[in-house]
Amino acid sequence: MYGLGEEWNPRKARDFSLGDYMGGEPRWCPGCGDHGVLATFQRVIRDSGLSPEKVVVVSGIGCSSRFPHYMKTYGFHSLHGRALPVACGIKSRRPDLDVFVITGDGDNCAIGTGHWIHALRYNMNLTILMLDNNIYGLTKAQTSPTTRRTAKSNTHPGGSFFVSLNPITVMLGITNRSFIAQSVDWHPSHLYETIRAAHKHKGASFVRILQRCPHFTPHAFDEVLKDPANLVLLDHPNGVKMPENQLKHFKNVLDHDPSDLPAARMMADKPHPFHVGVFFKDENAERYDLVTRQGRGMTPREKVEAVEKTLDLFTI
């Protein structure tokens, strides 16, 4: 521990404040939902007692992907759509770290689609937060995969042609997924409990977060924002359990067992009302990071011998 003060001794219990996780000053637009997600995320890792030097925040490209710059932890601002393979690589070699992935609807659901599907299938112990504002914001208002049909953008000034992609139904349709949840940026209590539940889950936890963009899609979520009856809370002891004093904020509460896949798919297929909470959870799904961590204790000589032995298999 040369060069570090006693407060960084890994064997000593430490208390953390929000300042221990706050990096650069956020440069998002005023009113952007990213501000709320960042503040809630920092509260979660503080309350979880995670050491800043043991946290890695990985992102792709987009407004939400500036997250690593605003965290006083390790961070990796990767290429467009490539956050998940980078995060899987980090987890493979450093399973002791808490790895979080921050991505957006364009970054994740378009150029990053292949990585997205297989990362959930690999089920490595990652917490993945996808901030969905229904638009490409950083590059100034192009149609994204989750843009609503008929919604206008710079690439579709007459309105989008297609029915928008539903990230929850996509994730529920692949094999070996283990944690699929949904929340909104304007309900900090629910968002907090959802991110915390996702982090506690051992496996790849995917959380879609509706995120307001006051500049390009200011009315995208009006039907949910203006009428609380359109928001349904999925409640279950094995899902997101809200404090009793917060339940009053939800007019509609539905008991949903996250192990019930058919029920989860049925709810996800409905555009109205909008459900928040854990759709699906499987704590017994296979985890690829338990395989990739094998061999980490090998000496350099043993690694060379293993490589040579493998190459010998191809000798003719």
C-alpha positions as CSV (number, residue, x, y, z in Angstrom):
1,M,0.0,0.0,0.0
2,Y,2.9,2.3,-0.7
3,G,1.9,5.9,-1.3
4,L,-1.6,5.5,0.1
5,G,-2.8,6.8,3.5
6,E,-4.1,4.6,6.3
7,E,-7.7,5.3,5.2
8,W,-7.0,3.2,2.0
9,N,-5.9,0.1,4.0
10,P,-8.1,-2.7,2.5
11,R,-8.1,-4.5,5.8
12,K,-9.6,-1.6,7.7
13,A,-13.3,-0.9,7.8
14,R,-14.2,2.4,6.1
15,D,-17.2,4.7,6.0
16,F,-17.9,6.5,2.7
17,S,-19.7,9.7,1.8
18,L,-21.1,10.7,-1.5
19,G,-18.1,12.9,-2.1
20,D,-16.0,9.7,-2.3
21,Y,-17.7,8.8,-5.5
22,M,-18.2,12.2,-7.1
23,G,-15.9,12.9,-10.0
24,G,-16.1,15.8,-12.6
25,E,-19.1,18.2,-12.7
26,P,-21.9,16.7,-14.9
27,R,-22.3,18.6,-18.2
28,W,-25.7,17.3,-19.2
29,C,-28.5,19.7,-20.1
30,P,-30.6,21.2,-17.3
31,G,-33.5,18.9,-16.6
32,C,-31.9,15.8,-18.1
33,G,-32.8,12.6,-16.4
34,D,-29.2,11.5,-16.3
35,H,-28.6,13.8,-13.4
36,G,-31.1,11.9,-11.2
37,V,-29.8,8.5,-12.3
38,L,-26.2,9.5,-11.4
39,A,-27.2,10.8,-8.0
40,T,-29.2,7.7,-7.3
41,F,-26.4,5.4,-8.5
42,Q,-23.9,7.2,-6.2
43,R,-26.2,6.7,-3.2
44,V,-26.6,3.0,-4.0
45,I,-22.9,2.3,-4.1
46,R,-22.3,4.4,-1.0
47,D,-25.0,2.6,1.0
48,S,-23.6,-0.7,-0.3
49,G,-20.2,0.3,1.2
50,L,-18.3,-0.3,-2.1
51,S,-14.7,0.9,-2.0
52,P,-14.2,3.4,-4.9
53,E,-11.0,1.6,-5.9
54,K,-12.9,-1.6,-6.3
55,V,-15.6,-0.1,-8.6
56,V,-15.4,0.1,-12.4
57,V,-17.9,2.0,-14.5
58,V,-17.8,1.1,-18.2
59,S,-19.7,3.0,-20.8
60,G,-20.1,3.2,-24.6
61,I,-20.9,6.4,-26.5
62,G,-23.8,8.8,-25.9
63,C,-25.1,11.3,-23.3
64,S,-25.5,8.6,-20.6
65,S,-22.1,7.2,-21.4
66,R,-20.3,10.2,-19.9
67,F,-21.0,8.5,-16.5
68,P,-17.4,7.4,-15.9
69,H,-16.2,11.0,-16.1
70,Y,-18.5,12.0,-13.2
71,M,-17.5,9.1,-10.9
72,K,-14.4,9.1,-8.6
73,T,-13.9,5.4,-9.3
74,Y,-12.2,3.5,-12.1
75,G,-13.9,4.0,-15.4
76,F,-13.6,3.0,-19.1
77,H,-15.3,5.1,-21.7
78,S,-15.3,2.6,-24.6
79,L,-16.3,2.7,-28.3
80,H,-19.8,3.0,-29.6
81,G,-21.8,-0.1,-28.6
82,R,-18.8,-1.9,-27.1
83,A,-19.3,-1.3,-23.4
84,L,-20.4,-4.9,-22.7
85,P,-17.5,-6.8,-24.2
86,V,-15.1,-4.5,-22.4
87,A,-17.0,-5.1,-19.1
88,C,-17.0,-8.8,-19.7
89,G,-13.2,-8.7,-20.2
90,I,-12.7,-6.8,-17.0
91,K,-14.8,-9.1,-15.0
92,S,-13.1,-12.1,-16.5
93,R,-9.6,-11.0,-15.2
94,R,-10.7,-9.1,-12.1
95,P,-13.7,-10.9,-10.6
96,D,-13.0,-9.1,-7.3
97,L,-14.2,-5.8,-8.8
98,D,-17.8,-4.5,-8.9
99,V,-18.4,-3.8,-12.6
100,F,-21.2,-1.5,-13.7
101,V,-22.2,-0.8,-17.3
102,I,-23.9,2.4,-18.3
103,T,-25.4,2.5,-21.8
104,G,-28.1,4.2,-23.8
105,D,-30.9,3.0,-26.2
106,G,-28.9,3.9,-29.3
107,D,-25.6,2.7,-28.0
108,N,-27.0,-0.6,-26.7
109,C,-29.9,-1.5,-29.0
110,A,-28.4,-0.6,-32.3
111,I,-24.7,-0.9,-33.0
112,G,-24.3,-2.8,-29.7
113,T,-27.2,-5.3,-30.2
114,G,-25.0,-8.4,-30.7
115,H,-22.9,-7.7,-27.6
116,W,-26.1,-6.9,-25.6
117,I,-27.7,-10.2,-26.4
118,H,-24.6,-12.4,-25.7
119,A,-23.6,-10.5,-22.6
120,L,-27.0,-11.3,-21.0
121,R,-26.6,-14.9,-22.2
122,Y,-23.1,-15.2,-20.7
123,N,-24.6,-14.0,-17.4
124,M,-21.4,-12.7,-16.0
125,N,-21.8,-10.8,-12.7
126,L,-22.4,-7.3,-14.1
127,T,-24.9,-4.6,-13.3
128,I,-26.2,-3.1,-16.6
129,L,-28.2,0.2,-16.6
130,M,-29.6,1.2,-20.0
131,L,-30.9,4.8,-20.0
132,D,-33.6,5.0,-22.6
133,N,-34.7,8.5,-23.8
134,N,-36.0,7.2,-27.2
135,I,-33.5,9.2,-29.2
136,Y,-29.8,9.6,-30.2
137,G,-29.2,12.7,-28.0
138,L,-25.4,13.3,-28.1
139,T,-25.4,13.3,-31.9
140,K,-28.4,15.7,-32.0
141,A,-31.7,13.9,-32.5
142,Q,-31.6,10.9,-34.8
143,T,-34.1,8.1,-34.6
144,S,-33.0,5.3,-32.2
145,P,-34.4,1.7,-32.0
146,T,-36.7,2.8,-29.2
147,T,-38.1,5.9,-30.9
148,R,-41.9,5.8,-31.0
149,R,-43.5,5.2,-34.4
150,T,-44.4,8.6,-36.1
151,A,-42.1,10.5,-33.7
152,K,-40.1,13.0,-35.7
153,S,-36.3,13.3,-35.7
154,N,-33.5,14.7,-37.8
155,T,-33.3,11.4,-39.7
156,H,-37.0,11.0,-40.0
157,P,-38.5,14.5,-40.2
158,G,-41.8,13.0,-41.3
159,G,-41.9,10.6,-38.4
160,S,-40.4,7.2,-37.6
161,F,-41.6,4.3,-39.9
162,F,-41.4,1.5,-37.4
163,V,-42.9,0.3,-34.2
164,S,-40.2,0.8,-31.6
165,L,-38.1,-2.0,-30.2
166,N,-39.1,-3.2,-26.7
167,P,-35.8,-3.9,-24.8
168,I,-37.7,-5.9,-22.1
169,T,-39.3,-8.4,-24.5
170,V,-36.0,-8.8,-26.3
171,M,-34.2,-9.7,-23.1
172,L,-37.0,-12.0,-22.0
173,G,-36.6,-13.9,-25.3
174,I,-33.0,-15.0,-25.0
175,T,-31.6,-18.0,-23.2
176,N,-29.8,-17.9,-19.8
177,R,-31.0,-14.4,-18.9
178,S,-31.2,-14.0,-15.1
179,F,-32.4,-10.5,-14.1
180,I,-34.6,-8.2,-16.1
181,A,-36.0,-5.0,-14.5
182,Q,-37.4,-1.6,-15.4
183,S,-37.6,1.7,-13.7
184,V,-37.9,5.5,-14.4
185,D,-35.6,8.4,-13.6
186,W,-38.2,10.5,-11.9
187,H,-39.0,8.1,-9.1
188,P,-35.7,8.1,-7.1
189,S,-37.0,5.7,-4.5
190,H,-38.0,3.0,-6.9
191,L,-34.9,3.6,-9.0
192,Y,-32.7,3.3,-5.9
193,E,-34.3,0.0,-4.8
194,T,-34.1,-1.4,-8.4
195,I,-30.4,-0.6,-8.9
196,R,-29.7,-2.0,-5.4
197,A,-31.6,-5.2,-6.2
198,A,-29.7,-5.5,-9.5
199,H,-26.3,-5.1,-7.8
200,K,-27.1,-7.7,-5.2
201,H,-28.1,-10.2,-7.9
202,K,-25.3,-12.7,-8.8
203,G,-25.3,-12.6,-12.6
204,A,-25.9,-10.1,-15.4
205,S,-28.6,-7.8,-14.2
206,F,-30.2,-5.6,-16.9
207,V,-32.2,-2.5,-15.9
208,R,-34.0,-0.4,-18.5
209,I,-34.5,3.1,-17.1
210,L,-36.9,5.6,-18.9
211,Q,-34.8,8.7,-18.9
212,R,-36.2,12.2,-19.8
213,C,-34.6,14.3,-22.5
214,P,-36.1,17.8,-22.1
215,H,-34.4,19.0,-25.3
216,F,-35.1,16.3,-28.0
217,T,-37.9,14.1,-26.6
218,P,-39.7,16.3,-24.0
219,H,-43.1,14.6,-24.4
220,A,-42.0,11.0,-24.9
221,F,-43.2,9.8,-21.5
222,D,-46.1,12.2,-20.9
223,E,-48.7,9.5,-20.6
224,V,-46.8,8.0,-17.7
225,L,-45.7,11.3,-16.1
226,K,-49.1,13.0,-16.2
227,D,-51.3,10.1,-15.2
228,P,-49.8,7.9,-12.3
229,A,-52.5,5.4,-13.1
230,N,-50.5,4.4,-16.1
231,L,-47.6,3.3,-13.9
232,V,-47.9,-0.2,-12.4
233,L,-45.6,-1.3,-9.6
234,L,-44.5,-5.0,-9.7
235,D,-44.3,-6.0,-6.1
236,H,-42.8,-9.2,-4.7
237,P,-40.4,-10.2,-1.9
238,N,-38.1,-11.6,-4.5
239,G,-38.2,-8.5,-6.7
240,V,-38.0,-4.8,-5.9
241,K,-39.5,-4.4,-2.4
242,M,-40.5,-0.8,-1.8
243,P,-40.6,0.8,1.7
244,E,-44.2,1.0,3.0
245,N,-44.1,4.8,3.0
246,Q,-43.3,4.8,-0.7
247,L,-46.1,2.6,-1.9
248,K,-48.6,5.5,-1.7
249,H,-46.9,7.0,-4.8
250,F,-48.3,4.1,-6.9
251,K,-52.0,3.9,-7.6
252,N,-51.6,0.4,-9.1
253,V,-49.6,-2.3,-7.4
254,L,-49.4,-5.8,-8.9
255,D,-48.1,-8.9,-7.1
256,H,-45.7,-10.6,-9.6
257,D,-43.5,-13.5,-9.0
258,P,-40.2,-12.8,-11.0
259,S,-39.8,-16.6,-11.6
260,D,-43.1,-16.5,-13.7
261,L,-41.7,-16.1,-17.2
262,P,-45.0,-16.3,-19.1
263,A,-46.5,-13.6,-16.9
264,A,-43.4,-11.4,-17.4
265,R,-43.7,-11.8,-21.2
266,M,-47.4,-11.0,-21.2
267,M,-46.8,-7.7,-19.2
268,A,-43.9,-6.7,-21.3
269,D,-45.9,-7.1,-24.5
270,K,-48.5,-4.6,-23.4
271,P,-47.6,-1.0,-24.3
272,H,-50.1,0.3,-21.6
273,P,-49.9,0.5,-18.7
274,F,-46.2,0.8,-18.0
275,H,-44.8,-1.7,-15.5
276,V,-41.8,-1.0,-13.2
277,G,-40.0,-3.6,-11.1
278,V,-38.4,-7.0,-11.7
279,F,-40.0,-8.8,-14.6
280,F,-37.8,-11.9,-14.4
281,K,-35.2,-13.4,-12.1
282,D,-33.3,-16.7,-12.1
283,E,-30.7,-17.1,-9.5
284,N,-29.7,-20.6,-10.9
285,A,-28.7,-19.4,-14.4
286,E,-25.2,-20.4,-15.5
287,R,-22.5,-17.8,-15.0
288,Y,-19.6,-17.6,-17.5
289,D,-17.4,-15.5,-15.2
290,L,-17.1,-18.6,-12.9
291,V,-15.4,-20.3,-15.9
292,T,-13.2,-17.4,-17.2
293,R,-11.7,-16.8,-13.8
294,Q,-10.0,-20.2,-13.8
295,G,-6.3,-20.1,-14.3
296,R,-5.8,-16.7,-12.7
297,G,-3.4,-18.2,-10.2
298,M,-1.1,-19.8,-12.7
299,T,2.5,-18.7,-12.8
300,P,4.0,-17.2,-16.1
301,R,5.8,-20.5,-16.8
302,E,2.5,-22.5,-16.3
303,K,0.7,-20.1,-18.7
304,V,3.4,-20.6,-21.4
305,E,3.2,-24.4,-21.0
306,A,-0.5,-24.3,-21.2
307,V,-0.4,-22.2,-24.4
308,E,2.2,-24.6,-26.0
309,K,0.1,-27.6,-25.0
310,T,-2.9,-26.1,-26.7
311,L,-0.9,-25.2,-29.9
312,D,0.3,-28.8,-30.0
313,L,-3.3,-29.9,-30.6
314,F,-3.0,-28.3,-34.1
315,T,0.3,-30.1,-35.0
316,I,0.0,-32.2,-38.2
